Structure formats: structure tokens, C-alpha cells
Amino acid sequence: MPDMKELLETVVSEGASDLHICVGCPPIIRIDGKLEPINDTSLTPVDTEKFVRSITSDQNQERVRERGGVDFGFGFGDKARFRVSVYKQKGAFAIALRLIPSRMLSLQEIGLPLSLKNLLFKPRGLILITGPTGSGKTTTLAAMINVINHERDCHILTIEDPIEYYHDHAKSVVTQREVEVDVPDFSEAIVRGLRQDPDVILIGEMRDLATMEAAIRAAETGHLVFSTLHTTGAGRTVDRIIDAFPVGQQAQVRSQISQSIIAVISQVLLVRAGGKGRVAAFEIMLATPSIQNLIRENKTFRINSDIQTGSRYGMKTLDMSLMELYRQGTISYESMMTAAQDPEQIVIQLGGQIKK
């Protein structure tokens, strides 16, 4: 049985995105979206506990026993960095490790239009990156923060759980705080952070009402705020935030969001045609006066129509992005149709074209 160092070496050398260690199956890596066992030897509870002990501090092991799981960042020498989730299942330890790319990608490499760079120079407001788990939200945020760090003169405060990408001080000063290491939780970190003279605040995830309230308040009071949500589509994202508030507050929150929102960028990761590597497709919503009004008037179901007709502003729907990638030969027909929000409309727009 390989030790943890050998497993991590395999992840790096094979270009895998994830490593899974679980009782009853061999160590498994994910390459280009597909799971592949490293060998054919199933792990025992003793094996998985040994792997956990090799990379997990005593304090984090205690947290797993108390809460059933813990997340943290882990540096593999100077070769790689991983986001680690240690958890219990069927009474035994299990681990999921996500490889964090060793370098920051540019907006162009991620696939975002360069016009979006202008958003990063806004003095205040809220920019949300949304999508399912594993869709590359953290990588997109890191790329945006990297641009600000190198091109703006400001104080950037990040609040993360755990810290994944490390940012060196460049033209900006970057302060990175980790939940449960440097600060108790997201909402308290934001409130405290407002006293630390930040210009830009990155919130790893808006996962509860207190964090959402603090993020909106920060965006309203002269800060450029970035965060993520596990939603797909701009309309659903706005609804998700508003629905988190008590009914009596929702009208006020709609008004606040309509004024503070700058953009919602939703993304999904797809396997490239040919099966090597992955590529992101994006829905891009920019807060035009029309969209701000739709949010304020509780007509978020019409946001998608504004995005469809807003290409002159740089907006696009997810399906428009998928068709672009398909026409370029970057993704397969099957991948496009699987990720599509309205497959029938895509067939119509492709002139009735079907898979050959």
C-alpha cells in the first residue's frame, strides 16, 4: 500500500484534480472528471486512519471526532497545495483532497471575456461567482483578486474556509484570514474586517443569513465585495439570497441588492472534446438599470430574458456560452446538451442540428 506522500505524488504527476480515500475501495483519483483507482487494494479503517494522521493536526482530528468532519488547507512541500476534507463515514475516517493549481490563471485562461476586467476597478458593490461544487469558483475568484493585487493600490481582505490560494503582497496589501484559525466565522470576520480599512473583501462563501447580511452591508458602505454561492443562474442566485431573509425584510433586501449588485457570474466545468482537460462555460449577468429594476420589483424570473438580449453589455446566458464552445469544437454535443438549461431551444438555434 502506498503512503500518503506517494499518493500525492501520483495526483500531481497524473494531473488529477482530486484524491479520494475511503474504506472499502482503493485510493481513487479524478482525472478530467473521471474516477480512476490507483490500485486494486481496498482500504481498511486502519489504513484510512493512518492516512488521516499523516496530514491532519491533533486539533483537527479532535474536530472530526466531535463534529464528524473538518476542512483545511495542506501544503505538499513546494510541489502543490491541497484543500482537504476529512470526515467520518460508517464510523471510519475518509478523506477528499482537491488539488489547488500551483499558479494563478489569467481571466483569459479561465475563459472570461477581458471586458469583465473593468468590474475589478469598481469602488464598491457585490460580485458573485456561482455554480455547483467543483465548478472552479475559487479559481475564478483567485484570478480576479490577483488582477486587483497587481494593478490596484488597495487593501484586500480575504475570509476563507480554508485558505486555498496564497496571495503575496504586490501593488496591494493582501490580508488572508482563515475561519476557525484566525477568526470564528465568516460574519464576524466581515464585521471585524470593516475596522481594518479594507477596500476589497473576498468572502469564501455566503453560507448563512448572518454572512449575507454582513456582505450586503459591506458592499453598501463603500467596499468591493466578492463571494460565492452554490446556485446556477443569476435569477436563482438573487432569489436564494432574498429567500434567506425573514419575509418582513425581503422588500428592503431586494432594494439593497438592486443597488449593490454589480455582476453574477455562473459557471460549470465541462470535459473538453477528446476527453483531455476541462473548460468552463459561463453565464454573465451585469447589473444594468433594467435588471436592477427587475430585482427591486421582484421580477427575477425575467432576468434571463434581459441577459439574452444584453450581449451589447457583455452579457450571455449559459446556453449561449455552451453553443460557442460547441461551435469552436471545444466541447462535444453530448456535453453541451447535458449542461444546457433549455436543450430544445439550443436545437432550434443550431438549425435543428442533431448529433451526427
C-alpha positions in Angstrom: 0.0 0.0 0.0 1.5 3.4 -1.0 1.9 6.0 1.7 0.3 9.5 1.6 3.4 11.1 0.0 3.3 8.6 -2.8 -0.4 9.1 -3.3 0.0 12.9 -3.5 2.9 12.4 -5.9 0.6 10.5 -8.2 -2.1 13.2 -8.0 0.5 15.8 -9.1 2.2 13.7 -11.8 -1.0 12.5 -13.3 -2.6 15.9 -13.4 -5.6 14.7 -11.3 -7.9 17.2 -9.7 -9.0 15.1 -6.6 -7.9 12.2 -4.4 -10.5 10.1 -2.5 -9.5 7.8 0.4 -12.3 5.7 1.8 -12.8 2.3 3.5 -13.8 -0.5 1.1 -12.2 0.8 -2.1 -8.7 1.6 -3.3 -7.4 5.2 -3.3 -9.1 6.9 -6.2 -8.1 9.9 -8.3 -10.2 12.1 -10.5 -8.7 12.9 -13.9 -10.7 15.1 -16.4 -13.8 14.4 -14.5 -13.4 10.6 -14.4 -12.6 8.5 -11.3 -9.7 6.0 -11.6 -8.5 3.7 -8.9 -4.7 3.9 -8.2 -4.5 0.1 -7.5 -6.8 -2.8 -6.7 -6.2 -3.0 -2.9 -9.2 -1.9 -0.8 -8.6 0.2 2.2 -9.4 -0.8 5.8 -10.3 1.5 8.6 -6.8 1.2 9.9 -5.4 2.3 6.6 -7.6 5.4 6.3 -6.9 6.5 9.9 -3.2 6.2 9.2 -3.6 8.5 6.1 -5.6 11.0 8.2 -2.9 11.1 10.9 -0.2 11.7 8.4 -1.6 15.1 7.2 -4.1 16.2 10.0 -3.2 18.0 13.1 -4.3 16.7 16.5 -6.6 19.7 16.9 -8.3 18.9 13.5 -8.5 15.2 14.3 -10.4 16.1 17.5 -12.8 18.3 15.5 -13.5 15.3 13.2 -14.4 13.2 16.3 -16.6 16.0 17.7 -18.3 17.2 14.6 -17.9 14.4 12.0 -15.7 16.5 9.6 -13.2 19.3 9.1 -11.8 21.2 6.2 -8.3 22.7 6.0 -5.5 23.6 3.5 -2.4 21.4 3.2 0.9 22.2 1.6 2.7 19.3 -0.1 6.2 20.8 0.1 6.8 23.2 -2.7 5.1 20.8 -5.2 1.4 21.5 -4.6 -1.3 22.7 -2.2 -4.5 20.8 -1.4 -7.8 21.6 0.1 -8.6 18.7 2.4 -11.9 17.5 3.8 -11.5 14.8 6.5 -14.8 13.2 7.6 -16.4 10.1 9.2 -18.5 7.7 7.3 -19.8 4.4 8.7 -17.7 5.1 11.8 -14.4 5.2 9.9 -12.2 8.1 8.6 -12.3 9.2 5.0 -10.5 12.0 3.1 -11.2 14.0 -0.1 -8.3 16.1 -1.3 -8.7 18.8 -4.0 -5.5 19.9 -5.8 -5.2 23.7 -5.9 -3.4 24.8 -9.2 0.1 25.9 -8.5 -0.2 29.1 -10.4 -2.9 31.7 -10.8 -4.7 31.6 -14.1 -5.5 34.8 -16.0 -9.0 35.8 -16.8 -8.4 34.9 -20.4 -7.1 31.4 -19.5 -10.2 30.8 -17.4 -12.3 31.8 -20.4 -13.8 35.0 -19.1 -14.0 38.0 -21.6 -11.4 40.7 -20.9 -14.2 43.3 -20.7 -15.0 41.9 -17.3 -11.7 43.2 -16.0 -13.4 46.6 -15.8 -15.6 45.3 -12.9 -12.5 44.8 -10.8 -11.8 48.5 -10.7 -15.2 49.4 -9.3 -15.0 51.3 -6.0 -17.9 49.4 -4.4 -20.5 46.8 -4.9 -21.1 43.0 -4.9 -19.8 40.5 -7.4 -21.0 36.9 -7.1 -19.4 33.8 -8.6 -21.8 30.9 -8.5 -22.0 27.3 -9.6 -22.1 23.7 -8.3 -19.2 22.3 -6.1 -16.1 21.7 -8.2 -17.0 24.2 -11.0 -13.9 26.3 -10.4 -15.4 29.2 -8.5 -12.4 29.5 -6.2 -10.0 29.6 -9.1 -12.0 32.4 -10.8 -12.1 34.4 -7.6 -8.3 33.9 -7.1 -7.7 35.2 -10.7 -9.8 38.3 -10.0 -8.1 39.0 -6.7 -4.7 38.5 -8.5 -5.6 41.2 -11.0 -6.6 43.7 -8.3 -3.4 42.8 -6.3 -1.1 43.6 -9.2 -3.0 46.5 -10.8 -4.7 48.4 -7.9 -3.3 50.2 -4.9 -5.6 48.9 -2.1 -6.1 46.7 1.0 -7.5 43.3 0.1 -9.1 41.3 2.9 -10.0 37.6 2.2 -12.0 35.4 4.6 -11.8 31.8 3.6 -12.5 28.3 4.9 -9.9 27.1 4.3 -7.4 29.4 2.6 -6.6 27.8 -0.8 -4.6 30.2 -2.9 -1.9 32.3 -1.2 -1.6 35.8 -2.5 1.7 37.7 -2.0 1.7 41.4 -1.5 2.1 43.1 -4.9 0.8 46.6 -5.6 -1.9 45.9 -2.9 -1.6 44.7 0.6 -3.4 41.3 1.0 -4.6 40.1 4.4 -5.9 36.5 4.4 -7.9 35.2 7.3 -9.0 31.6 7.8 -12.2 30.7 9.6 -11.6 28.8 12.9 -7.9 29.6 12.7 -7.8 33.4 12.6 -11.5 34.3 13.2 -14.5 32.3 14.5 -16.8 32.6 11.4 -17.5 34.5 8.2 -20.0 37.0 9.5 -17.9 38.1 12.5 -14.8 38.3 10.2 -16.6 40.7 7.9 -17.8 42.9 10.8 -14.3 43.0 12.3 -12.8 43.4 8.9 -14.7 46.6 8.3 -12.5 48.2 11.0 -9.3 47.1 9.2 -9.5 49.6 6.4 -10.2 47.2 3.5 -11.0 48.3 0.0 -11.8 44.9 -1.4 -13.3 42.0 0.6 -13.4 38.4 -0.6 -15.8 36.1 1.4 -15.2 32.4 0.6 -18.9 31.5 0.7 -22.2 33.2 1.7 -23.5 30.2 3.5 -25.8 31.7 6.1 -28.1 34.7 6.8 -25.6 36.5 9.0 -22.9 36.3 6.4 -25.2 37.5 3.7 -26.3 40.5 5.8 -22.7 41.4 6.5 -21.7 41.1 2.9 -24.5 43.3 1.6 -23.7 45.9 4.3 -20.1 45.9 3.4 -20.9 46.4 -0.3 -23.3 49.3 0.6 -20.7 51.0 2.7 -18.0 51.5 0.1 -16.3 48.2 -0.4 -15.9 45.9 -3.4 -17.1 42.5 -2.2 -16.6 39.2 -3.9 -18.3 35.9 -2.8 -19.7 32.6 -4.0 -23.0 30.7 -3.8 -23.9 27.1 -4.8 -26.5 28.3 -7.2 -26.9 28.2 -11.0 -28.2 31.3 -12.8 -28.4 34.9 -11.9 -32.2 34.9 -11.1 -31.9 31.9 -8.8 -28.9 33.4 -7.1 -30.8 36.6 -6.3 -33.8 34.6 -5.1 -31.6 32.4 -2.9 -30.2 35.5 -1.1 -33.6 37.2 -0.7 -35.4 34.0 0.4 -32.8 33.5 3.2 -34.2 36.6 5.0 -37.4 36.8 7.0 -40.4 37.8 4.9 -40.7 41.2 6.6 -37.2 42.1 5.5 -37.3 40.8 1.9 -38.6 44.0 0.3 -35.8 46.0 1.9 -33.2 43.4 0.9 -34.4 43.5 -2.7 -33.8 47.2 -2.7 -30.4 46.8 -1.2 -29.3 44.1 -3.6 -30.6 46.0 -6.6 -28.4 48.9 -5.6 -25.2 47.0 -4.6 -25.1 44.1 -7.1 -22.5 44.6 -9.9 -22.5 41.1 -11.6 -23.4 37.5 -11.1 -21.2 35.0 -13.0 -22.4 31.4 -13.0 -20.1 28.7 -14.2 -19.9 25.0 -14.9 -16.9 22.8 -15.8 -17.1 20.5 -18.8 -14.7 17.9 -20.2 -13.0 19.1 -23.4 -13.8 17.3 -26.6 -11.4 14.4 -26.8 -11.5 13.9 -23.0 -8.3 15.8 -22.1 -8.7 18.7 -19.7 -11.7 20.7 -18.8 -13.2 24.0 -19.8 -15.6 26.4 -18.2 -18.9 27.7 -19.6 -20.3 30.9 -18.1 -23.5 32.8 -17.7 -22.7 36.5 -17.2 -25.2 39.0 -15.8 -24.3 42.6 -15.4 -26.4 44.9 -13.3 -28.0 47.2 -15.9 -30.7 49.7 -14.8 -33.3 47.3 -16.3 -32.0 44.3 -14.2 -31.7 46.4 -11.1 -35.4 47.3 -11.6 -36.4 43.6 -12.1 -34.7 42.8 -8.8 -36.3 45.6 -6.9 -39.8 44.8 -8.4 -39.4 41.0 -7.5 -39.4 40.0 -11.2 -36.2 38.0 -11.2 -37.9 35.4 -13.5 -37.4 37.9 -16.3 -33.6 38.4 -15.7 -32.8 35.6 -18.2 -34.6 37.5 -20.9 -32.5 40.6 -20.2 -29.3 38.5 -20.3 -30.3 37.0 -23.7 -30.8 40.5 -25.2 -27.9 42.1 -23.3 -24.9 41.0 -25.4 -24.0 44.6 -26.2 -23.3 45.0 -22.5 -21.2 41.8 -22.4 -23.9 39.5 -21.0 -24.5 36.0 -22.1 -26.7 33.0 -21.0 -25.1 29.7 -20.1 -26.7 28.2 -23.2 -25.1 30.9 -25.4 -21.7 30.1 -23.8 -22.2 26.3 -24.4 -23.1 26.9 -28.1 -20.0 29.0 -28.5 -17.8 26.2 -27.1 -19.6 23.6 -29.2 -19.2 25.6 -32.4 -15.5 26.0 -31.7 -15.1 22.3 -31.3 -14.1 22.7 -27.6 -16.9 20.5 -26.2 -18.9 17.7 -27.5 -22.6 17.8 -28.5 -23.4 15.5 -25.5 -21.6 17.8 -23.0 -23.4 20.8 -24.4 -26.8 19.2 -24.2 -26.2 17.7 -20.7 -25.3 21.1 -19.3 -27.9 23.1 -21.2 -30.7 24.9 -19.4 -33.0 24.7 -22.4 -31.8 21.9 -24.7 -34.8 22.3 -27.1 -34.0 25.9 -27.7 -30.4 25.0 -28.5 -31.5 22.6 -31.1 -33.7 25.3 -32.7 -30.8 27.8 -32.7 -28.4 25.3 -34.2 -30.9 25.0 -37.1 -32.3 21.7 -36.0 -28.8 20.2 -36.0 -28.7 16.9 -34.1 -25.8 14.7 -33.1 -24.2 13.1 -36.1 
